Amino acid sequence: MHLSLVPKARALEPFASRDLDETRDHVGRVLCPHSLELQRGQDRLACEMSTFQLRSMSVCLLSYGADITVDPGEITDFYSLAVILAGASEVWSSGQALVAGPGMTTLMSPADRVRMRWSAECAKAIIRIDKAAVESVLGSLLERPLVRSLSFDLGCDGQRPEMRAWWRSLRFFIDEIQAPDTLLTSRHSVQSHEQWLITNLLLTHPNSYSEELRRGGPGIAPRHVKRVEDFIVANCQHNISLEDLVVASGVSARTLHRSFKTYRGTSPMNFLKAIRLEHVRAALQAADADASVTRIAGEWGFTQLGRFAVEYRERFGEPPSKTLRH
């Protein structure tokens, strides 16, 4: 890894500052809002930052030039992949702790509660990837909607051959998009390259779907699992009981439950809930700001609003009221 990961030619205007508030505001606009504090004994920053914006990804080179503590809180709508280029960083995320040095990779997931400490010498390449883009690619690989949140392991050795290959591919992508004779001249070509990078990140960085991806996804699932999935997708706005799913499957309740656990990592009824949550989210995103969360949730079978709000936040990293406001 080296600091030329993000070429200067088409990077956004490089940023440099010694002011704490100015640095916090600028980095917050590019990555996410956060608190930023100098550690004891430090009196001034020497922040440097360069950013390259793609479609669903942005690439940043960032150093603070001082011992600092960063607290983004709970990230909600993106994944943050970082490789340590120099110095060291301590990362605390949802009960996990990691001390990372040069070559180490960290990957923080939506709904993670994050806090970091950077050494004065620390420099990172940070890739911000929209949550929706990652989940769309994962759903395509699995050939079905997601039934639980995707979360990555916090740490990974960036010197592993497959991770080094991933970073080389990213560097090639950025170099190519800047070339005067590039073929990456449309949003479709850029998007396809981003999807390729996301696909290989899902396949190389350990995550909550790694085992299912290694098994080859849904192609090996029994036919009765697919029948039930099709039945749920077609009828999810109606009242559906477990008995209805058993009839649709043509197998016993025990066999159906075991098959879903084996091939989908969840139960049939939880799969139904996941499909309904996706429909609720789509409806909230399309609704006017004065629409009723209670009414929309009820239309998709959620009658206990308190439990629905908890499940919605666990799945999407934000309360349903926030989705509606946006």
C-alpha positions as CSV (number, residue, x, y, z in Angstrom):
1,M,0.0,0.0,0.0
2,H,1.2,3.5,-0.6
3,L,-0.1,7.0,-0.5
4,S,-0.6,7.2,-4.3
5,L,-3.7,5.0,-3.9
6,V,-5.9,8.0,-4.8
7,P,-4.3,9.9,-7.8
8,K,-4.4,13.6,-7.7
9,A,-5.6,14.3,-11.2
10,R,-9.3,14.0,-10.7
11,A,-9.5,13.9,-6.9
12,L,-11.6,16.5,-5.3
13,E,-9.8,19.6,-4.0
14,P,-7.3,18.3,-1.4
15,F,-8.1,19.5,2.1
16,A,-5.6,20.6,4.7
17,S,-6.2,22.3,8.1
18,R,-4.8,22.9,11.5
19,D,-8.1,23.9,12.9
20,L,-10.1,21.2,14.9
21,D,-13.6,22.5,14.2
22,E,-12.9,23.0,10.5
23,T,-11.4,19.5,10.2
24,R,-14.3,17.9,12.0
25,D,-16.8,19.7,9.7
26,H,-15.0,18.8,6.5
27,V,-14.4,15.2,7.3
28,G,-17.9,14.9,8.6
29,R,-19.4,16.0,5.3
30,V,-17.3,13.5,3.3
31,L,-17.6,10.5,5.6
32,C,-20.1,11.0,8.4
33,P,-20.8,13.4,11.3
34,H,-18.6,12.6,14.3
35,S,-16.9,14.1,17.4
36,L,-13.1,14.8,17.1
37,E,-10.9,15.4,20.1
38,L,-7.1,16.0,20.6
39,Q,-5.7,13.6,23.1
40,R,-4.0,15.0,26.2
41,G,-0.7,16.8,25.5
42,Q,-1.7,17.6,21.9
43,D,-2.3,21.2,20.9
44,R,-2.7,21.3,17.1
45,L,-3.8,19.2,14.2
46,A,-2.1,18.9,10.8
47,C,-4.9,17.2,8.9
48,E,-4.5,16.3,5.2
49,M,-7.2,14.7,3.2
50,S,-7.8,13.8,-0.5
51,T,-11.1,12.3,-1.8
52,F,-12.1,10.6,-5.0
53,Q,-15.8,10.2,-5.6
54,L,-17.3,7.4,-7.6
55,R,-21.0,6.5,-7.7
56,S,-21.8,4.4,-4.7
57,M,-18.2,4.5,-3.4
58,S,-15.8,7.2,-2.3
59,V,-12.1,6.8,-1.6
60,C,-10.3,9.0,0.9
61,L,-6.7,9.4,2.0
62,L,-6.7,10.8,5.5
63,S,-4.2,11.7,8.2
64,Y,-4.6,14.0,11.2
65,G,-1.0,14.6,12.2
66,A,-1.8,14.4,15.9
67,D,-2.9,11.8,18.5
68,I,-6.7,12.1,18.3
69,T,-9.9,10.3,19.3
70,V,-12.8,10.0,16.8
71,D,-16.3,9.0,17.8
72,P,-18.7,8.6,14.8
73,G,-21.3,7.0,17.1
74,E,-23.5,4.5,15.2
75,I,-23.0,4.5,11.5
76,T,-26.2,3.8,9.6
77,D,-26.2,3.9,5.8
78,F,-22.7,2.8,4.7
79,Y,-19.8,0.4,5.2
80,S,-16.4,1.8,6.0
81,L,-13.4,-0.2,4.8
82,A,-10.0,1.2,5.8
83,V,-6.4,0.1,5.4
84,I,-3.7,1.4,7.7
85,L,-0.9,3.0,5.5
86,A,1.2,4.2,8.4
87,G,1.2,4.5,12.2
88,A,-1.4,2.7,14.3
89,S,-5.1,3.0,15.2
90,E,-7.2,1.5,17.9
91,V,-10.8,0.7,17.0
92,W,-13.7,-0.2,19.2
93,S,-16.9,-1.4,17.5
94,S,-19.9,-3.1,19.1
95,G,-18.0,-4.9,21.8
96,Q,-15.0,-5.7,19.6
97,A,-11.6,-4.1,20.0
98,L,-8.7,-4.1,17.6
99,V,-5.2,-2.5,17.5
100,A,-4.3,-2.1,13.8
101,G,-0.9,-1.3,12.3
102,P,0.3,-0.9,8.7
103,G,-1.3,-3.3,6.3
104,M,-4.2,-4.2,8.6
105,T,-7.7,-3.7,7.2
106,T,-10.8,-2.7,9.3
107,L,-14.4,-2.8,8.1
108,M,-17.2,-1.2,10.0
109,S,-20.8,-2.1,9.3
110,P,-24.0,-0.2,9.7
111,A,-25.5,-0.2,13.2
112,D,-21.9,-0.7,14.6
113,R,-21.2,1.6,17.6
114,V,-17.8,2.9,16.7
115,R,-14.9,4.8,18.4
116,M,-11.3,5.1,17.2
117,R,-8.0,6.4,18.4
118,W,-5.4,7.5,15.8
119,S,-1.7,7.9,16.5
120,A,0.0,11.1,15.2
121,E,1.7,9.1,12.4
122,C,-1.5,7.3,11.4
123,A,-2.6,7.5,7.7
124,K,-5.5,5.6,6.3
125,A,-7.1,4.9,2.9
126,I,-10.8,4.8,3.6
127,I,-13.5,3.4,1.3
128,R,-17.0,4.5,2.0
129,I,-19.5,2.2,0.3
130,D,-23.3,2.8,0.3
131,K,-25.2,0.2,2.3
132,A,-27.9,-0.1,-0.4
133,A,-25.2,-0.9,-3.1
134,V,-23.6,-3.6,-0.9
135,E,-27.0,-5.2,0.0
136,S,-28.1,-5.1,-3.7
137,V,-25.0,-7.0,-4.8
138,L,-25.4,-9.5,-2.0
139,G,-29.0,-10.1,-2.8
140,S,-28.1,-10.8,-6.4
141,L,-25.4,-13.3,-5.4
142,L,-27.9,-15.1,-3.1
143,E,-30.7,-14.7,-5.7
144,R,-33.2,-13.7,-2.9
145,P,-33.9,-10.9,-0.5
146,L,-31.8,-10.6,2.6
147,V,-33.3,-12.1,5.8
148,R,-30.8,-10.6,8.2
149,S,-28.4,-7.7,8.4
150,L,-25.0,-8.1,6.7
151,S,-22.1,-7.5,9.0
152,F,-18.4,-7.9,8.4
153,D,-15.7,-9.0,10.8
154,L,-14.0,-5.9,12.2
155,G,-10.4,-6.8,11.3
156,C,-8.7,-8.5,8.5
157,D,-5.0,-8.9,7.4
158,G,-4.7,-6.6,4.4
159,Q,-1.6,-8.6,3.3
160,R,-3.6,-11.7,2.5
161,P,-3.2,-12.4,-1.2
162,E,-6.9,-11.9,-2.0
163,M,-7.1,-8.6,-0.1
164,R,-4.0,-7.3,-1.8
165,A,-5.6,-8.3,-5.1
166,W,-8.7,-6.3,-4.1
167,W,-6.7,-3.2,-3.4
168,R,-4.8,-3.5,-6.7
169,S,-8.2,-3.8,-8.5
170,L,-9.4,-0.6,-6.9
171,R,-6.2,1.2,-7.9
172,F,-6.6,0.0,-11.5
173,F,-10.2,1.2,-11.5
174,I,-9.3,4.7,-10.3
175,D,-6.4,4.9,-12.7
176,E,-8.6,3.7,-15.6
177,I,-11.5,6.1,-15.0
178,Q,-9.0,9.0,-15.2
179,A,-7.4,7.9,-18.5
180,P,-8.3,10.1,-21.5
181,D,-9.1,7.0,-23.6
182,T,-11.0,5.2,-20.9
183,L,-14.0,3.0,-21.7
184,L,-15.6,4.0,-18.4
185,T,-17.6,6.8,-19.9
186,S,-21.1,6.0,-18.7
187,R,-22.7,5.5,-15.3
188,H,-23.5,1.9,-16.3
189,S,-19.9,1.0,-16.9
190,V,-18.8,2.7,-13.6
191,Q,-21.6,1.0,-11.7
192,S,-20.6,-2.4,-13.1
193,H,-17.0,-2.0,-12.0
194,E,-18.2,-0.9,-8.5
195,Q,-20.4,-4.0,-8.4
196,W,-17.4,-6.2,-9.3
197,L,-15.4,-4.7,-6.4
198,I,-18.3,-5.1,-4.0
199,T,-18.8,-8.7,-5.1
200,N,-15.2,-9.6,-4.4
201,L,-15.2,-7.7,-1.1
202,L,-18.1,-9.9,0.0
203,L,-16.2,-13.0,-1.1
204,T,-12.9,-12.1,0.5
205,H,-13.6,-10.3,3.7
206,P,-15.2,-12.5,6.4
207,N,-18.9,-11.6,7.0
208,S,-22.2,-12.9,8.3
209,Y,-23.0,-14.4,4.9
210,S,-19.6,-15.9,4.1
211,E,-20.6,-19.5,4.8
212,E,-23.7,-19.2,2.5
213,L,-21.7,-17.6,-0.2
214,R,-19.1,-20.4,0.0
215,R,-21.8,-23.0,-0.3
216,G,-22.8,-21.4,-3.6
217,G,-26.0,-19.7,-2.6
218,P,-29.5,-20.9,-3.2
219,G,-28.8,-23.1,-6.2
220,I,-28.4,-26.2,-4.0
221,A,-31.6,-25.6,-1.9
222,P,-34.3,-28.2,-2.2
223,R,-37.3,-27.4,-4.5
224,H,-39.7,-27.1,-1.5
225,V,-37.7,-24.1,-0.2
226,K,-38.0,-22.3,-3.5
227,R,-41.8,-23.0,-3.6
228,V,-42.2,-21.5,-0.1
229,E,-40.1,-18.4,-1.1
230,D,-42.2,-17.9,-4.2
231,F,-45.4,-18.3,-2.2
232,I,-44.3,-15.7,0.4
233,V,-43.2,-13.2,-2.2
234,A,-46.6,-13.5,-4.0
235,N,-48.8,-13.4,-0.8
236,C,-46.8,-11.5,1.8
237,Q,-49.4,-8.7,2.3
238,H,-52.0,-11.3,3.3
239,N,-52.3,-13.2,6.6
240,I,-49.9,-16.2,6.3
241,S,-49.5,-18.9,8.9
242,L,-46.9,-21.6,9.2
243,E,-49.6,-24.1,8.2
244,D,-50.0,-22.2,5.0
245,L,-46.3,-22.5,4.3
246,V,-46.3,-26.2,5.1
247,V,-49.1,-26.7,2.6
248,A,-47.3,-24.7,-0.1
249,S,-44.1,-26.6,0.5
250,G,-45.5,-30.1,0.3
251,V,-43.3,-31.4,3.1
252,S,-43.7,-31.6,6.9
253,A,-43.2,-28.6,9.1
254,R,-40.1,-30.1,10.6
255,T,-38.5,-30.7,7.2
256,L,-39.4,-27.2,6.1
257,H,-37.9,-25.6,9.1
258,R,-34.7,-27.7,8.9
259,S,-34.3,-26.9,5.2
260,F,-34.7,-23.1,5.7
261,K,-32.2,-23.2,8.6
262,T,-29.7,-25.1,6.5
263,Y,-30.0,-23.2,3.2
264,R,-31.3,-19.8,4.2
265,G,-29.9,-19.4,7.8
266,T,-33.4,-18.5,9.1
267,S,-36.9,-19.8,9.7
268,P,-39.7,-19.6,7.1
269,M,-41.6,-17.1,9.3
270,N,-38.5,-14.9,9.7
271,F,-38.1,-15.0,5.9
272,L,-41.7,-13.8,5.6
273,K,-40.9,-11.0,8.2
274,A,-37.8,-9.9,6.2
275,I,-39.8,-9.6,3.0
276,R,-42.5,-7.6,4.7
277,L,-39.9,-5.3,6.2
278,E,-38.5,-4.6,2.8
279,H,-41.9,-3.7,1.5
280,V,-42.5,-1.4,4.5
281,R,-39.2,0.4,3.8
282,A,-40.0,0.9,0.2
283,A,-43.5,2.3,1.2
284,L,-41.9,4.7,3.7
285,Q,-39.4,5.9,1.2
286,A,-42.2,6.6,-1.3
287,A,-44.7,8.2,1.2
288,D,-45.2,11.8,2.0
289,A,-43.6,13.1,5.1
290,D,-46.9,13.3,6.9
291,A,-47.8,9.7,6.3
292,S,-48.3,7.3,9.2
293,V,-45.7,4.8,10.1
294,T,-48.3,2.9,12.1
295,R,-50.7,2.7,9.1
296,I,-48.0,1.6,6.6
297,A,-46.6,-1.0,9.0
298,G,-50.1,-2.4,9.6
299,E,-50.7,-2.7,5.9
300,W,-47.8,-5.2,5.9
301,G,-48.9,-7.3,8.9
302,F,-47.0,-5.5,11.7
303,T,-49.6,-4.8,14.5
304,Q,-47.2,-4.5,17.5
305,L,-45.6,-1.2,16.7
306,G,-42.9,-1.4,19.5
307,R,-41.6,-4.7,18.3
308,F,-41.8,-3.6,14.7
309,A,-39.7,-0.5,15.4
310,V,-37.0,-2.6,17.1
311,E,-36.9,-5.1,14.2
312,Y,-36.9,-2.4,11.6
313,R,-33.9,-0.6,13.2
314,E,-32.0,-3.8,13.6
315,R,-32.5,-4.5,9.9
316,F,-31.9,-1.1,8.4
317,G,-29.9,0.7,11.0
318,E,-32.4,3.6,11.5
319,P,-35.9,3.9,13.0
320,P,-38.8,3.9,10.5
321,S,-39.7,7.5,11.3
322,K,-36.3,8.6,10.0
323,T,-36.8,6.7,6.8
324,L,-40.1,8.5,6.4
325,R,-38.6,11.9,7.0
326,H,-35.9,11.4,4.4
